[in-house]
Amino acid sequence: MRVDDIAVICDIEKEAFTTPWTEAAFHNELTNNQFAHYLIMELDGLIIGYGGMWLILDEAHITNIAIRAAYRGRKLGERLMIQLQSAAVFLGAERITLEVRTSNVIAQRLYAKMGFIPAGLRKGYYTDNGEDAIIMWAHLRRMSEEGTLENE
Ligand SMILES: CC(C)(COP(=O)(O)OP(=O)(O)OC[C@H]1O[C@@H](n2cnc3c(N)ncnc32)[C@H](O)[C@@H]1OP(=O)(O)O)[C@@H](O)C(=O)NCCC(=O)NCCS
């Protein structure tokens, strides 16, 4: 993700989240946060998704992942997660974590498929409606010979 991408990313962010990050927040991530790594997904030259993480020592923390609404349900989110996990391994991560709303069953199913296991709750984590966050973790393994990522 580059600074030039932020306007489009914010359109997708608004579609995807009830409390979307601002352009300034993404700008800060790309220019000031040494721990941050963000990927975009392009299809036919259009940005249709993005995801990001903070890499701190051997732990990756996914901050956000979204696919443009019109492109969901085509395994693109899954491909993006594989790329994020691959990038995390490349950058030296051994484990990867994220938070997900208790109501976001679609994302939870995606994460479970990618090897994430629920590890606890952050009570009232989401300020818009007081919803709890499920904390999920996955152990990252080395890339397999085929270049795909295996999770424990
Ligand atoms: C979560 C999100 C990134 C998934 O992307 P996607 O491209 O639609 O998902 P995929 O087509 O790659 O599906 C991957 C897996 O997710 C789950 N999933 C996807 N759509 C689903 C649906 N409508 N119902 C139930 N599970 C679903 C399934 O486990 C699916 O695997 P399967 O098809 O083998 O069962 C996308 O829905 C999104 O952008 N949501 C809004 C933002 C968001 O909630 N981000 C996560 C915040 S924690």
The ligand as a Gaussian input file, in Angstrom:
#p B3LYP/6-31G(d) Opt

LIG

0 1
 C      -14.049000     -11.078000       6.008000
 C      -13.789000     -10.856000       4.508000
 C      -12.413000     -10.211000       4.325000
 C      -13.797000     -12.227000       3.820000
 O      -13.449000     -12.033000       2.455000
 P      -14.170000     -12.862000       1.272000
 O      -13.365000     -12.650000       0.047000
 O      -15.601000     -12.493000       1.212000
 O      -14.048000     -14.375000       1.799000
 P      -13.660000     -15.646000       0.939000
 O      -14.526000     -15.728000      -0.280000
 O      -12.181000     -15.671000       0.712000
 O      -14.089000     -16.826000       1.931000
 C      -13.132000     -17.433000       2.775000
 C      -13.851000     -18.112000       3.922000
 O      -14.522000     -17.116000       4.703000
 C      -15.773000     -17.658000       5.177000
 N      -16.886000     -16.973000       4.513000
 C      -16.808000     -16.104000       3.473000
 N      -18.047000     -15.651000       3.157000
 C      -18.914000     -16.275000       4.005000
 C      -20.331000     -16.220000       4.184000
 N      -21.108000     -15.437000       3.410000
 N      -20.883000     -16.964000       5.169000
 C      -20.113000     -17.740000       5.964000
 N      -18.759000     -17.846000       5.837000
 C      -18.180000     -17.119000       4.873000
 C      -15.761000     -19.108000       4.778000
 O      -15.091000     -19.853000       5.773000
 C      -14.939000     -19.073000       3.514000
 O      -14.376000     -20.310000       3.177000
 P      -15.305000     -21.383000       2.381000
 O      -15.875000     -20.660000       1.207000
 O      -14.351000     -22.467000       1.999000
 O      -16.353000     -21.826000       3.355000
 C      -14.900000      -9.989000       3.855000
 O      -16.139000     -10.583000       4.133000
 C      -14.924000      -8.550000       4.336000
 O      -14.227000      -7.692000       3.801000
 N      -15.757000      -8.266000       5.365000
 C      -15.908000      -6.902000       5.896000
 C      -14.691000      -6.507000       6.695000
 C      -14.422000      -7.455000       7.830000
 O      -15.333000      -7.932000       8.517000
 N      -13.122000      -7.707000       8.061000
 C      -12.680000      -8.544000       9.153000
 C      -12.615000      -7.743000      10.383000
 S      -11.982000      -8.679000      11.763000

